[in-house]
């Protein structure tokens, strides 16, 4: 069955290997049976959904999110001198 499926679309698929938790394996197998499609097809659909969501972020929306972060820690008393704060954090390691 695997060979038949792959041979139908040889130039459009690239083989890859991923590691899933046991729980993910079980859930994926259940979803595959319910949807009557291969686990590979479900993974491809999930990857497409994820990548489509990532692609919708425009440079303008990124800039707007970054602008919203400006002054985020302005009210913190422990960061009057950011350099000293960073040195204190690093002190145990260096």
C-alpha positions in Angstrom: 0.0 0.0 0.0 2.8 2.4 0.9 4.6 1.9 -2.4 1.4 2.4 -4.4 0.6 5.6 -2.6 4.1 7.0 -3.0 4.4 6.0 -6.6 1.3 7.9 -7.5 2.9 11.2 -6.5 6.7 10.6 -6.7 7.8 14.1 -7.7 5.6 16.0 -5.2 6.6 14.3 -2.0 9.9 14.4 -0.1 10.6 11.9 2.6 11.3 13.2 6.1 11.5 11.7 9.6 10.0 13.2 12.8 9.8 12.0 16.4 6.4 12.0 18.1 5.6 11.2 21.7 3.7 8.0 22.3 0.6 10.0 23.1 0.9 11.9 19.8 1.3 8.6 17.9 -1.9 7.2 19.4 -3.9 10.4 18.8 -2.6 10.6 15.2 -3.5 7.0 14.5 -7.0 7.5 15.9 -7.5 10.7 13.8 -6.1 8.9 10.8 -8.7 6.1 11.2 -11.6 8.5 11.8 -10.7 10.6 8.7 -9.8 7.6 6.6 -6.5 9.2 5.5 -2.9 8.3 6.2 -1.0 9.8 9.1 1.3 11.4 6.6 -1.6 13.2 5.0 -2.7 14.5 8.4 0.8 15.7 9.2 1.0 17.5 5.8 -2.3 19.2 6.5 -1.2 20.3 10.0 2.1 21.7 8.6 0.2 23.6 5.9 -2.1 25.1 8.5 0.8 26.1 10.7 2.8 27.6 7.8 -0.3 29.5 6.5 -0.7 31.1 9.9 2.9 32.1 9.9 2.7 33.7 6.5 -0.1 36.0 7.4 2.2 38.1 9.7 3.1 41.2 7.7 6.1 43.4 8.5 3.6 46.2 9.6 2.0 43.9 12.1 5.4 42.8 13.5 6.4 46.4 13.9 3.1 47.1 15.7 3.7 44.2 18.1 7.2 45.4 18.8 6.0 49.0 19.4 3.6 47.6 22.0 6.6 46.1 23.9 8.3 49.5 24.3 8.4 50.4 27.9 7.0 47.1 29.0 9.3 47.0 32.1 9.3 50.7 32.7 7.8 50.3 36.2 10.3 47.8 37.4 12.4 49.0 40.3 15.0 46.3 40.0 16.2 47.5 36.5 17.4 51.0 37.1 20.7 50.0 35.7 20.1 47.3 33.0 23.9 46.6 32.7 24.1 45.8 36.4 21.0 43.7 36.3 22.4 41.6 33.5 25.8 41.2 35.3 23.9 40.0 38.4 22.1 37.4 36.4 25.3 36.2 34.8 27.4 36.3 37.9 26.8 32.6 39.0 28.0 31.4 35.6 31.0 33.6 35.0 
